[in-house]
Amino acid sequence: MRSRENDRLTITPITVKDECAVIRFSGELDRASEEFYLDRIGAVVATGYRHLVLDVTALVFCDSRGLNCLLALRWLLHRREGSLLLACVGRRLAAVLALTGSTEVLPVFSSVSEALRSLPPEQRPEWPPTGSVETGIPLHSPEPLETSWQRDTNPHLPPPPKGLETKGTGARGLAADSLNRKGKGTKGRGGTGSGTYPGQGQRDP
């Protein structure tokens, strides 16, 4: 089982069954690691997994860009009739989710076992896994990120790198702008300039 990592974020598939995968995040999810995240998680979704449990025990930092990446994944899975579940959320991430009202669309569980119990029995992989598990997940997304993440319509994705802009990006970043207008921004290390978190009470379409 291979981890996918850069100098800020490590993404490790732990176990899978049918259309469900348990993925462990370690490090920091922010602007500097977002393209890496999109590539590696895009590979997970492209493989056919639509119920994802993210073990974020070791995710030590998540700013507004990171939170929008999670919301973008939830949006993508929801359109595949899937789900995104967060397990073992630390105090800092829990505070960000509560501040922004994101717990209404990003369910939080105290453990991976609890998160898996919320899924249909036939979708639950063995937990904890015994022995090595072959996930079949490629190292990189087999599709262009513009296609696999539906960047032309996904309202939560940050703009693509300069020179790669696509149509339909007007809704992106509205969450952060909403909080800016309320004057409740929280500074982050890897944000989008303002470093603010998405606005409280935003609803995911």
C-alpha positions in Angstrom: 0.0 0.0 0.0 1.7 3.2 -1.2 1.3 6.6 0.4 1.0 9.6 -1.9 2.9 12.6 -0.5 4.5 15.9 -1.2 6.4 18.1 1.3 3.2 19.2 3.0 0.6 16.5 2.7 0.5 12.7 2.7 -2.5 10.8 1.5 -2.6 7.0 2.2 -5.4 4.6 1.1 -5.9 2.3 4.1 -8.6 -0.1 3.0 -11.4 -0.5 0.5 -14.5 -2.5 -0.3 -16.8 -2.2 -3.3 -17.3 1.6 -3.6 -16.0 2.6 -0.2 -12.4 3.7 0.6 -10.8 4.8 3.9 -8.1 7.4 3.3 -5.6 8.8 5.8 -4.5 12.4 5.6 -1.3 13.6 7.3 0.2 17.1 7.3 -1.3 20.3 5.9 -4.2 20.9 3.5 -3.8 24.4 2.1 -3.0 26.3 -1.1 0.4 24.8 -1.4 -0.9 21.2 -1.4 -4.2 21.6 -3.2 -3.1 20.5 -6.6 -1.5 17.5 -5.1 -4.7 16.8 -3.2 -6.8 17.2 -6.4 -4.6 14.8 -8.3 -4.4 12.0 -5.7 -8.1 12.2 -4.6 -9.1 12.6 -8.2 -7.5 9.2 -8.7 -9.5 7.7 -5.9 -12.8 9.0 -7.3 -11.9 8.0 -10.9 -11.3 4.4 -9.7 -15.0 4.2 -8.7 -15.0 4.9 -5.0 -17.9 7.2 -4.1 -18.1 6.7 -0.3 -15.0 8.1 1.3 -14.0 8.1 4.9 -11.1 10.5 5.6 -9.1 9.7 8.7 -7.8 13.2 9.6 -6.2 12.4 12.9 -2.8 13.6 11.6 -4.1 16.6 9.6 -2.5 19.4 11.5 -3.6 22.4 9.4 -6.4 23.2 7.1 -7.1 26.8 5.9 -9.8 28.2 3.7 -8.4 26.6 0.5 -8.2 23.3 2.3 -11.7 23.5 3.5 -13.0 24.4 0.0 -11.1 21.3 -1.3 -13.1 19.1 1.1 -16.3 20.8 0.2 -15.5 20.3 -3.5 -15.0 16.6 -2.9 -18.3 16.4 -1.0 -20.0 18.2 -3.9 -18.5 15.7 -6.4 -19.4 12.6 -4.4 -22.9 13.9 -3.7 -23.5 14.0 -7.5 -22.4 10.4 -7.7 -24.9 9.5 -4.9 -21.9 9.0 -2.6 -20.8 10.5 0.7 -17.8 12.1 2.4 -17.3 11.4 6.1 -14.6 12.9 8.3 -13.2 10.7 11.2 -11.0 11.6 14.1 -11.3 15.4 13.6 -8.9 17.4 15.8 -9.9 20.5 17.8 -8.6 23.0 15.3 -10.4 21.5 12.3 -13.5 21.0 14.3 -13.5 24.7 15.2 -13.2 25.7 11.6 -16.0 23.4 10.5 -18.2 24.7 13.3 -17.4 28.4 12.5 -18.3 28.0 8.9 -21.4 25.8 9.4 -19.7 23.1 7.3 -20.6 20.3 9.7 -24.1 20.3 8.1 -22.6 19.0 4.9 -19.4 17.3 6.2 -20.4 14.8 8.8 -17.9 14.4 11.6 -17.3 11.1 13.5 -15.1 10.3 16.5 -13.6 7.3 14.9 -13.3 5.5 11.5 -15.4 2.6 13.0 -18.2 5.0 13.8 -18.1 6.6 10.4 -18.2 3.2 8.7 -21.3 2.2 10.7 -23.2 5.1 9.1 -22.8 3.4 5.7 -24.8 0.4 4.3 -23.3 -2.9 5.6 -22.5 -4.1 2.2 -20.2 -1.0 1.6 -18.2 -1.3 4.9 -14.7 -2.6 4.6 -13.2 -4.6 7.4 -11.9 -2.3 10.1 -9.3 -2.3 11.3 -7.9 -4.0 8.2 -5.9 -7.2 8.6 -2.9 -7.7 6.4 -2.1 -5.8 3.2 -5.0 -4.5 1.2 -4.8 -3.9 -2.6 -6.8 -0.8 -3.3 -6.3 -0.6 -7.1 -6.0 3.2 -6.9 -3.5 4.6 -9.4 -0.8 7.1 -8.2 -2.2 9.9 -10.4 -5.6 10.8 -11.6 -6.1 9.2 -15.1 -8.2 12.2 -16.1 -7.4 15.8 -16.5 -8.3 17.6 -13.2 -10.5 20.0 -15.1 -12.6 17.0 -16.1 -12.4 14.8 -13.1 -13.3 17.6 -10.7 -15.9 19.3 -13.0 -14.0 22.5 -12.4 -16.3 24.4 -14.8 -19.3 23.9 -12.4 -17.8 22.9 -9.0 -18.5 25.9 -6.9 -16.0 25.1 -4.2 -12.8 24.6 -6.1 -10.2 27.4 -6.1 -9.3 28.9 -9.4 -6.8 26.8 -11.5 -3.2 28.0 -11.7 -2.7 31.3 -13.6 -3.1 30.7 -17.4 -5.4 27.7 -16.9 -8.6 29.5 -16.0 -11.8 27.8 -17.1 -15.4 29.0 -17.5 -17.9 29.1 -14.7 -15.6 30.1 -11.9 -17.7 33.0 -10.6 -19.2 31.0 -7.7 -15.8 29.8 -6.4 -14.5 31.5 -3.3 -17.9 32.9 -2.4 -17.7 31.3 1.0 -14.5 33.1 1.9 -15.9 36.4 0.5 -19.0 36.0 2.6 -17.0 35.8 5.8 -14.8 38.8 4.7 -17.9 40.9 4.4 -18.9 39.9 7.9 -15.5 40.9 9.2 -14.9 37.6 10.9 -11.9 36.4 9.0 -9.4 34.0 10.6 -5.8 34.3 9.3 -4.3 31.2 7.8 -0.8 30.3 6.6 -1.6 29.0 3.2 -4.8 30.9 2.2 -5.8 32.9 -0.8 -4.3 36.2 0.2 -6.8 37.1 2.9 -6.4 33.8 4.6 -10.0 33.8 5.7 -12.2 30.8 6.3 -15.5 30.3 4.4 -18.5 32.2 5.6 -20.7 30.9 8.4 -24.0 29.4 7.4 -23.0 28.7 3.8 -25.1 25.9 2.3 -23.7 23.4 -0.2 -26.0 23.3 -3.3 
